[in-house]
Amino acid sequence: MWKYTDKVMDYFLNPRNVGEIEDADAVAEVGNITCGDALKLYLKLDENGRIADAKFKTFGCVSAIASSSALTELIKGKTLDEAAKITNQDIVAVLGDLPQEKMHCSVMGMEAMHAAIADYRKRHGIKVEEEEDNDDHEGRIVCKCFNVTENKIRRIALANNLHTVAEITDYTKAGGACGRCLDDIQTILDDLWHEHSASSAQASATPKTDFDSLSAVKKILLVNEVIDKEIQPQLAQDGGGVEFIDLNGNEVQVRLTGHCSCCPHAAATLKGLVEEKLHELVSPKLVVKEA
């Protein structure tokens, strides 16, 4: 018997937003009933481009229903750009926690959201960003039991800082059935983190750009890039995160998310990790403040 938090049980026993939207502006379906969990998500936008309604139908366990329910609550009232920034760790944070073996349910919710956003934009002739129209279902299939591709394994591993095959199974179900792909998954992880280490080393060896000489837009892009690529993965290990809000002069405004938002050591995280990493990779003049 899995040990669930009170919030997980509440979202399971009293699920929010179950059902269909007949005139939905976007619909997405992820997972596979044959393989276990499946989720269908419906979105309806208002005249201001915000998600006015979100409903879901889920075939799955307690964690799948609770994660889907929490997702719909998270995205209502947000623009598509805002919703696209929500991660599986944000879903877990709403629920208090999930058993490690059930983390794939939060990932399924995030994937449904990205697919629905991509569906809306394709319907309206809007360019779909690469991270929304991910190619998880393209490329080589590694786990035939659950139809998981190498692209998905690499993306989920990077987003959640996963280094072991067991973690990949928890987050994607890959390797959780016959086990024939376990060695292949480990090879993918070894190659991925070797590439990542080499890339990080090269970036560290590259002289930093003269921050003061950059335009305001380029400053914002640089700060945001460092937060997304260097800081976010570290915080995600513990179910937390950080969102870039604004840059005023040398003051970087951010918002802690997930477990970090209620952590008693939040101030230390801002100074000891976020600000220190920005000093290292961007400029020692930057001061980090919580928005």
Secondary structure, DSSP 8 states (H G I E B T S, - for coil): -----HHHHHHHHS-SSBS--TT-SEEEEEE-TTTS-EEEEEEEE-TTSBEEEEEEEEES-HHHHHHHHHHHHHHTT-BHHHHHT--HHHHHHHHS---GGGHHHHHHHHHHHHHHHHHHHHHTT----TTTS--TTSS-EEETTTTEEHHHHHHHHHHHT--SHHHHHHHH-TTSSS-TTHHHHHHHHHHHHHHHHHHHHHHHHS----GGGS-HHHHHHHHHHHIIIIIHHHHHTTTEEEEEEEEETTEEEEEEEEGGGG-TTHHHHIIIIIIHHHHHHT-TT-EEEE-
